[in-house]
């Protein structure tokens, strides 16, 4: 049974930091590209950051570049998103996605709220 379980979300003040985790099971995590998406309130889901299967290639949305860092630990079947200098505009439900040759899996999401 495939599972992607996100954790680490919460309420943080502007300028703060959070580290999201996504634990995978039920598929060969190490060969999948992993991506973090987010869906702000009332908006469409958007790509935040992606990382190749070996961790060698990372891509970021312009809005988070320099503030967010994606990483993975294939031994732990986990992908991370370190989020620094958080802004109210980062408020969203964050989802992780595993994709390989069009086969994709989604987690249930974790809420991140940036507010003073």
C-alpha positions as semicolon CSV with decimal commas, in nm:
position;residue;x (nm);y (nm);z (nm)
1;X;0,000;0,000;0,000
2;X;0,147;0,329;-0,115
3;X;0,162;0,603;0,146
4;X;0,306;0,952;0,158
5;X;0,266;1,113;0,498
6;X;0,352;1,479;0,542
7;X;0,429;1,633;0,879
8;X;0,583;1,944;1,029
9;X;0,325;2,203;0,939
10;X;0,189;2,457;1,182
11;X;0,142;2,823;1,270
12;X;0,454;3,039;1,251
13;X;0,516;3,413;1,265
14;X;0,650;3,594;0,960
15;X;1,024;3,550;0,934
16;X;1,014;3,215;1,107
17;X;1,111;2,869;0,988
18;X;0,953;2,529;0,948
19;X;1,079;2,194;0,829
20;X;0,833;1,971;0,651
21;X;0,887;1,598;0,617
22;X;0,724;1,345;0,389
23;X;0,767;0,980;0,476
24;X;0,710;0,736;0,191
25;X;0,624;0,368;0,190
26;X;0,488;0,107;-0,046
27;X;0,699;0,200;-0,350
28;X;1,065;0,225;-0,446
29;X;1,123;0,575;-0,314
30;X;1,483;0,599;-0,433
31;X;1,391;0,596;-0,803
32;X;1,116;0,857;-0,783
33;X;1,141;1,229;-0,838
34;X;0,989;1,396;-0,535
35;X;0,811;1,727;-0,545
36;X;0,655;1,960;-0,293
37;X;0,342;2,143;-0,402
38;X;0,125;2,386;-0,215
39;X;-0,229;2,516;-0,244
40;X;-0,295;2,857;-0,095
41;X;-0,650;2,935;0,019
42;X;-0,876;2,989;-0,281
43;X;-0,599;2,927;-0,531
44;X;-0,475;2,644;-0,749
45;X;-0,206;2,400;-0,646
46;X;0,142;2,515;-0,745
47;X;0,484;2,356;-0,760
48;X;0,722;2,463;-0,483
49;X;1,033;2,249;-0,526
50;X;1,141;1,922;-0,680
51;X;1,437;1,690;-0,635
52;X;1,564;1,413;-0,860
53;X;1,585;1,054;-0,745
54;X;1,952;1,080;-0,652
55;X;1,918;1,428;-0,505
56;X;2,152;1,575;-0,761
57;X;1,904;1,805;-0,933
58;X;1,681;2,049;-0,750
59;X;1,436;2,302;-0,886
60;X;1,248;2,577;-0,708
61;X;0,962;2,811;-0,778
62;X;1,083;3,166;-0,815
63;X;0,878;3,272;-0,515
64;X;1,071;3,043;-0,276
65;X;1,418;3,041;-0,428
66;X;1,679;3,132;-0,169
67;X;1,439;3,071;0,120
68;X;1,337;2,705;0,083
69;X;1,560;2,399;0,051
70;X;1,445;2,057;-0,064
71;X;1,641;1,747;0,033
72;X;1,592;1,374;0,059
73;X;1,724;1,076;0,250
74;X;1,677;0,765;0,040
75;X;1,783;0,544;0,330
76;X;1,490;0,680;0,531
77;X;1,247;0,709;0,239
78;X;1,187;1,070;0,334
79;X;1,188;1,402;0,156
80;X;1,219;1,732;0,340
81;X;1,139;2,095;0,280
82;X;1,327;2,345;0,494
83;X;1,142;2,675;0,484
84;X;1,308;2,991;0,612
85;X;1,213;3,358;0,612
86;X;0,850;3,261;0,588
87;X;0,595;3,511;0,461
88;X;0,218;3,530;0,494
89;X;0,203;3,446;0,122
90;X;0,354;3,105;0,205
91;X;0,033;3,011;0,385
92;X;-0,103;2,700;0,215
93;X;-0,159;2,329;0,242
94;X;0,167;2,164;0,142
95;X;0,163;1,831;-0,039
96;X;0,439;1,594;-0,139
97;X;0,430;1,402;-0,463
98;X;0,630;1,112;-0,596
99;X;0,650;1,073;-0,972
100;X;0,821;0,836;-1,211
101;X;0,736;0,808;-1,578
102;X;0,389;0,947;-1,520
103;X;0,303;0,732;-1,222
104;X;0,234;0,968;-0,935
105;X;0,146;0,944;-0,569
106;X;0,019;1,216;-0,336
107;X;0,018;1,272;0,035
108;X;-0,276;1,412;0,230
109;X;-0,113;1,749;0,292
110;X;-0,004;1,951;0,592
111;X;-0,125;2,300;0,676
112;X;0,127;2,582;0,701
113;X;0,000;2,916;0,831
114;X;0,217;3,225;0,852
115;X;0,061;3,492;1,066
116;X;0,146;3,731;1,344
